[in-house]
Amino acid sequence: MLIAVPLTDKNFSDRVREAKDKGADLVELRVDQFSRTEVSYVTELLELAKDVGLGTILTVRIPSEGGREVSNRREIFEKVAPMSDYTDVELSERELLIFVRNTVERGGGKMIVSFHNFEMTPPNWVIREIIREGHRYGGIPKVAVKANSHEDVARLLCVGNQEKYEKILIAMGDLGKVSRIAGFIFGSVITYASLGESLAPGQLPLEEVVKLRELLYK
């Protein structure tokens, strides 16, 4: 299980080093939350993360799934994605998926195909189809949905476990916190932890996730 820390560009140099020192494996560059989005600036920060020794996830989240509008989003994917270990693009952005996949593959990285629902956990057949569709596009399916009960958490993990390839399974909110650690048992390959301010509901602090991974999986 890899631990990723989502970061904005605020105090990026200090925070990315702190993430490394505290045991993170990856940093997610939330470009949609950056103060500047020029390709040269995003590239500079991505290279800084790599120089520190962290893997990278390039994310430019769209407004409908919790992000902000970024006018040069396609250019960022075209020019920065080949340098990143992972690039996240939403399943709903179907017109971009093939373009991003080809761009990512050119650099030898992997694409994450993400789906978010901040209100509920869909029925099992919907979860299954979301995962399968993300896989068909050639990416690692990421399903992040709001858990309104412990049953929601169990359904997400059990349905996800039936698909025997890499995926990322996250039940958001307080009831879903257990998924951020238990997901590994069900085939989830990346979990997201906070470093100070959380960028998603239910994220656990990085220090706690590192300790729990050590306790449960090593």
Number of C-alpha atoms within 10 A of each C-alpha: 15 15 21 24 27 24 24 16 19 11 9 15 13 9 19 27 17 14 25 17 10 14 16 25 18 26 25 24 26 22 24 21 20 18 10 13 19 16 16 13 13 21 18 12 16 23 17 16 24 17 11 15 15 23 20 25 25 27 24 27 21 17 11 11 14 13 16 16 13 18 11 12 18 14 12 22 25 15 15 21 31 23 21 23 19 23 28 26 25 21 23 15 12 12 9 14 22 13 13 23 24 16 22 24 14 13 14 14 18 23 28 28 30 24 19 21 17 16 12 16 24 16 12 15 9 12 20 18 11 20 27 19 15 23 20 12 17 18 26 25 29 28 26 21 24 23 28 17 14 12 13 21 24 15 18 26 24 15 18 28 20 11 15 9 15 19 27 25 29 29 33 28 19 15 17 25 18 18 23 23 23 18 25 21 13 20 21 27 18 22 23 26 26 22 20 11 10 16 19 16 14 23 25 21 16 21 15 13 21 18 11 14 16 10 9 9 10 6
